[in-house]
Amino acid sequence: MNASDLLNADMATLARWGRQGLAWWTAELAALVPARWRAPAARARAVLHLDDRARLVGTAPPPRSR
C-alpha cells in the first residue's frame, strides 16, 4: 500500500481498513496480557459501534460456550 492508495480510497474502504487495524491492534495488546487475566469473566462486555458516529453501547451478551 502506498500514499496514492490511501488518497484514492473511498470512505467505506477507509473505515474497513480502520476497523481491521483496530482489531489487529487490540489483539496484539490482548496477547501481551497474562493468560490468567484473560479469563472470560474478566473481559469487558461493552460494544463499540462505528457507523455514522462512534458510540459505546451497553453491554454485549456473554460469549456462547462451545
C-alpha positions as CSV (number, residue, x, y, z in Angstrom):
1,M,0.0,0.0,0.0
2,N,1.2,3.5,-0.8
3,A,0.0,7.0,-0.3
4,S,-1.8,7.0,-3.6
5,D,-3.9,4.0,-2.5
6,L,-4.9,5.9,0.7
7,L,-5.8,9.1,-1.1
8,N,-7.8,7.3,-3.8
9,A,-9.8,5.1,-1.4
10,D,-13.4,5.7,-0.6
11,M,-14.8,6.2,2.9
12,A,-16.2,2.7,3.2
13,T,-12.8,1.3,2.3
14,L,-11.0,3.6,4.8
15,A,-13.5,2.6,7.5
16,R,-12.9,-1.1,6.8
17,W,-9.1,-0.6,7.0
18,G,-9.6,1.3,10.2
19,R,-11.7,-1.5,11.8
20,Q,-9.2,-4.1,10.6
21,G,-6.3,-2.1,12.0
22,L,-8.1,-1.6,15.4
23,A,-8.9,-5.3,15.6
24,W,-5.3,-6.2,14.9
25,W,-4.0,-3.7,17.4
26,T,-6.4,-4.8,20.2
27,A,-5.5,-8.5,19.5
28,E,-1.8,-7.6,19.8
29,L,-2.4,-5.8,23.1
30,A,-4.5,-8.7,24.4
31,A,-1.7,-11.1,23.6
32,L,0.6,-9.1,26.0
33,V,-1.8,-9.6,28.9
34,P,-1.0,-12.7,31.2
35,A,-3.3,-15.7,30.4
36,R,-4.8,-15.7,33.9
37,W,-6.0,-12.1,33.4
38,R,-7.7,-13.1,30.1
39,A,-10.4,-15.2,31.8
40,P,-13.8,-14.8,30.2
41,A,-15.3,-13.3,33.3
42,A,-12.7,-10.5,33.3
43,R,-13.5,-9.4,29.7
44,A,-15.3,-6.1,29.1
45,R,-18.8,-6.6,27.7
46,A,-19.1,-3.1,26.1
47,V,-19.7,-2.8,22.3
48,L,-18.2,0.0,20.2
49,H,-20.4,0.8,17.1
50,L,-18.5,2.6,14.3
51,D,-21.1,3.8,11.8
52,D,-22.0,7.5,11.1
53,R,-21.0,8.3,14.7
54,A,-18.8,6.3,17.1
55,R,-20.6,5.3,20.2
56,L,-20.3,2.8,23.1
57,V,-23.5,0.9,23.6
58,G,-24.4,-1.0,26.8
59,T,-23.0,-4.4,27.1
60,A,-22.7,-7.3,24.7
61,P,-24.2,-10.7,25.6
62,P,-21.7,-13.2,27.1
63,P,-19.9,-15.4,24.6
64,R,-21.5,-18.7,23.7
65,S,-20.0,-21.8,25.1
66,R,-18.8,-24.3,22.5
